[in-house]
Amino acid sequence: MTAIALQEALDSWSQWQLPPPQRPSVLAELPGGRVNQSFLLAAGPWRGVLRLNNPRSAQLGIDRRSEAALYQLLAGKPYLATLYHASERFLVSEYIVGRQWQQRDCDDPRQRQRLRALIDDYTAIDERAAPPSLRRYQYSAYCNDYLQQLPVSQCHTWQPLLQRAMDLDCYLDSRGRTLVHHDLSAANVIDSPRGLVILDWEYAGLSTAAFDLQWLAEESVDKALEPMVRELSAGLNQLWQLLAQR
């Protein structure tokens, strides 16, 4: 099925929003994807990355319309790969030449400061500036979407997490939401000639900057928020792992 889906995506190259100069060919499959499959493409000097979306994207909490809206919202930002095409089935974006971050980068205060500047830039975008199709996190509904996929006998175990989700929803409803990546990791940061570029925005949406700042071990503005975000983030990750293995 992957080979057929890949060829169909390549055959549609002339209909892409920013098409290459000719039908691209596959140079290699790119490693590291937990959810999707990605391929390095070439068409003469042109390079791009084609990502075949997981057919279970919705079950894994991914909203492809929201992801496309994110690329439009941040278009032109140097820390975002240029989008060439987006659909429910696949996405094509700029290939970023550079070095993937390692743990030593995360431990380096100077590197963390560079990434913090990018986080500060996109988290300055609030609900008023965001398009309607951008995901607005309501964590109680998000948790329930995950829980409904589990056997009923397992759901009671997750009730404390659901309560945390409702608590955070109340906080965000009163304080407002800002744009967050929501899935930051060293694997998603490339040190390129034009600066740091952040990849894999498929879980991005309107929430609290604390989700991204916790990965840098940075304090959020409201310290009371941090334990709530840590607990919810860990629980959602556990739920995701359960569902991804199904």
PEKASUL-V564167 format. One record per residue. N is the residue number from 0. RES is the residue in three letters. D_LAST is the distance of its C-alpha to the last C-alpha in whole Angstrom. Layout:
n->N res->RES d_last->D_LAST
n->N res->RES d_last->D_LAST
This chain:
n->0 res->MET d_last->19
n->1 res->THR d_last->19
n->2 res->ALA d_last->22
n->3 res->ILE d_last->23
n->4 res->ALA d_last->22
n->5 res->LEU d_last->24
n->6 res->GLN d_last->27
n->7 res->GLU d_last->27
n->8 res->ALA d_last->26
n->9 res->LEU d_last->29
n->10 res->ASP d_last->31
n->11 res->SER d_last->31
n->12 res->TRP d_last->33
n->13 res->SER d_last->36
n->14 res->GLN d_last->34
n->15 res->TRP d_last->33
n->16 res->GLN d_last->34
n->17 res->LEU d_last->36
n->18 res->PRO d_last->36
n->19 res->PRO d_last->37
n->20 res->PRO d_last->40
n->21 res->GLN d_last->39
n->22 res->ARG d_last->36
n->23 res->PRO d_last->34
n->24 res->SER d_last->32
n->25 res->VAL d_last->30
n->26 res->LEU d_last->31
n->27 res->ALA d_last->28
n->28 res->GLU d_last->24
n->29 res->LEU d_last->23
n->30 res->PRO d_last->21
n->31 res->GLY d_last->19
n->32 res->GLY d_last->17
n->33 res->ARG d_last->13
n->34 res->VAL d_last->12
n->35 res->ASN d_last->15
n->36 res->GLN d_last->18
n->37 res->SER d_last->21
n->38 res->PHE d_last->24
n->39 res->LEU d_last->28
n->40 res->LEU d_last->30
n->41 res->ALA d_last->34
n->42 res->ALA d_last->37
n->43 res->GLY d_last->40
n->44 res->PRO d_last->40
n->45 res->TRP d_last->38
n->46 res->ARG d_last->34
n->47 res->GLY d_last->31
n->48 res->VAL d_last->27
n->49 res->LEU d_last->25
n->50 res->ARG d_last->21
n->51 res->LEU d_last->19
n->52 res->ASN d_last->17
n->53 res->ASN d_last->13
n->54 res->PRO d_last->13
n->55 res->ARG d_last->10
n->56 res->SER d_last->13
n->57 res->ALA d_last->14
n->58 res->GLN d_last->11
n->59 res->LEU d_last->11
n->60 res->GLY d_last->14
n->61 res->ILE d_last->16
n->62 res->ASP d_last->19
n->63 res->ARG d_last->21
n->64 res->ARG d_last->24
n->65 res->SER d_last->25
n->66 res->GLU d_last->24
n->67 res->ALA d_last->27
n->68 res->ALA d_last->29
n->69 res->LEU d_last->28
n->70 res->TYR d_last->30
n->71 res->GLN d_last->33
n->72 res->LEU d_last->33
n->73 res->LEU d_last->34
n->74 res->ALA d_last->35
n->75 res->GLY d_last->38
n->76 res->LYS d_last->37
n->77 res->PRO d_last->37
n->78 res->TYR d_last->34
n->79 res->LEU d_last->32
n->80 res->ALA d_last->31
n->81 res->THR d_last->33
n->82 res->LEU d_last->31
n->83 res->TYR d_last->32
n->84 res->HIS d_last->29
n->85 res->ALA d_last->26
n->86 res->SER d_last->25
n->87 res->GLU d_last->21
n->88 res->ARG d_last->20
n->89 res->PHE d_last->22
n->90 res->LEU d_last->24
n->91 res->VAL d_last->27
n->92 res->SER d_last->29
n->93 res->GLU d_last->32
n->94 res->TYR d_last->31
n->95 res->ILE d_last->32
n->96 res->VAL d_last->34
n->97 res->GLY d_last->34
n->98 res->ARG d_last->33
n->99 res->GLN d_last->29
n->100 res->TRP d_last->30
n->101 res->GLN d_last->30
n->102 res->GLN d_last->30
n->103 res->ARG d_last->34
n->104 res->ASP d_last->34
n->105 res->CYS d_last->32
n->106 res->ASP d_last->34
n->107 res->ASP d_last->37
n->108 res->PRO d_last->39
n->109 res->ARG d_last->40
n->110 res->GLN d_last->37
n->111 res->ARG d_last->35
n->112 res->GLN d_last->38
n->113 res->ARG d_last->38
n->114 res->LEU d_last->34
n->115 res->ARG d_last->35
n->116 res->ALA d_last->38
n->117 res->LEU d_last->35
n->118 res->ILE d_last->33
n->119 res->ASP d_last->36
n->120 res->ASP d_last->37
n->121 res->TYR d_last->34
n->122 res->THR d_last->33
n->123 res->ALA d_last->37
n->124 res->ILE d_last->36
n->125 res->ASP d_last->35
n->126 res->GLU d_last->34
n->127 res->ARG d_last->38
n->128 res->ALA d_last->37
n->129 res->ALA d_last->34
n->130 res->PRO d_last->33
n->131 res->PRO d_last->32
n->132 res->SER d_last->29
n->133 res->LEU d_last->28
n->134 res->ARG d_last->25
n->135 res->ARG d_last->27
n->136 res->TYR d_last->24
n->137 res->GLN d_last->24
n->138 res->TYR d_last->22
n->139 res->SER d_last->22
n->140 res->ALA d_last->21
n->141 res->TYR d_last->18
n->142 res->CYS d_last->17
n->143 res->ASN d_last->17
n->144 res->ASP d_last->15
n->145 res->TYR d_last->12
n->146 res->LEU d_last->13
n->147 res->GLN d_last->13
n->148 res->GLN d_last->10
n->149 res->LEU d_last->10
n->150 res->PRO d_last->12
n->151 res->VAL d_last->15
n->152 res->SER d_last->16
n->153 res->GLN d_last->14
n->154 res->CYS d_last->16
n->155 res->HIS d_last->19
n->156 res->THR d_last->18
n->157 res->TRP d_last->18
n->158 res->GLN d_last->21
n->159 res->PRO d_last->23
n->160 res->LEU d_last->21
n->161 res->LEU d_last->21
n->162 res->GLN d_last->25
n->163 res->ARG d_last->25
n->164 res->ALA d_last->24
n->165 res->MET d_last->26
n->166 res->ASP d_last->29
n->167 res->LEU d_last->28
n->168 res->ASP d_last->28
n->169 res->CYS d_last->32
n->170 res->TYR d_last->33
n->171 res->LEU d_last->32
n->172 res->ASP d_last->33
n->173 res->SER d_last->36
n->174 res->ARG d_last->36
n->175 res->GLY d_last->35
n->176 res->ARG d_last->32
n->177 res->THR d_last->32
n->178 res->LEU d_last->30
n->179 res->VAL d_last->28
n->180 res->HIS d_last->25
n->181 res->HIS d_last->23
n->182 res->ASP d_last->21
n->183 res->LEU d_last->24
n->184 res->SER d_last->24
n->185 res->ALA d_last->26
n->186 res->ALA d_last->24
n->187 res->ASN d_last->25
n->188 res->VAL d_last->28
n->189 res->ILE d_last->31
n->190 res->ASP d_last->34
n->191 res->SER d_last->36
n->192 res->PRO d_last->40
n->193 res->ARG d_last->40
n->194 res->GLY d_last->38
n->195 res->LEU d_last->35
n->196 res->VAL d_last->32
n->197 res->ILE d_last->29
n->198 res->LEU d_last->26
n->199 res->ASP d_last->22
n->200 res->TRP d_last->23
n->201 res->GLU d_last->20
n->202 res->TYR d_last->20
n->203 res->ALA d_last->24
n->204 res->GLY d_last->25
n->205 res->LEU d_last->28
n->206 res->SER d_last->28
n->207 res->THR d_last->30
n->208 res->ALA d_last->31
n->209 res->ALA d_last->30
n->210 res->PHE d_last->26
n->211 res->ASP d_last->27
n->212 res->LEU d_last->30
n->213 res->GLN d_last->29
n->214 res->TRP d_last->27
n->215 res->LEU d_last->31
n->216 res->ALA d_last->32
n->217 res->GLU d_last->34
n->218 res->GLU d_last->35
n->219 res->SER d_last->35
n->220 res->VAL d_last->38
n->221 res->ASP d_last->37
n->222 res->LYS d_last->36
n->223 res->ALA d_last->35
n->224 res->LEU d_last->32
n->225 res->GLU d_last->31
n->226 res->PRO d_last->29
n->227 res->MET d_last->28
n->228 res->VAL d_last->26
n->229 res->ARG d_last->25
n->230 res->GLU d_last->23
n->231 res->LEU d_last->22
n->232 res->SER d_last->20
n->233 res->ALA d_last->19
n->234 res->GLY d_last->17
n->235 res->LEU d_last->16
n->236 res->ASN d_last->15
n->237 res->GLN d_last->13
n->238 res->LEU d_last->11
n->239 res->TRP d_last->10
n->240 res->GLN d_last->9
n->241 res->LEU d_last->7
n->242 res->LEU d_last->5
n->243 res->ALA d_last->6
n->244 res->GLN d_last->4
n->245 res->ARG d_last->0
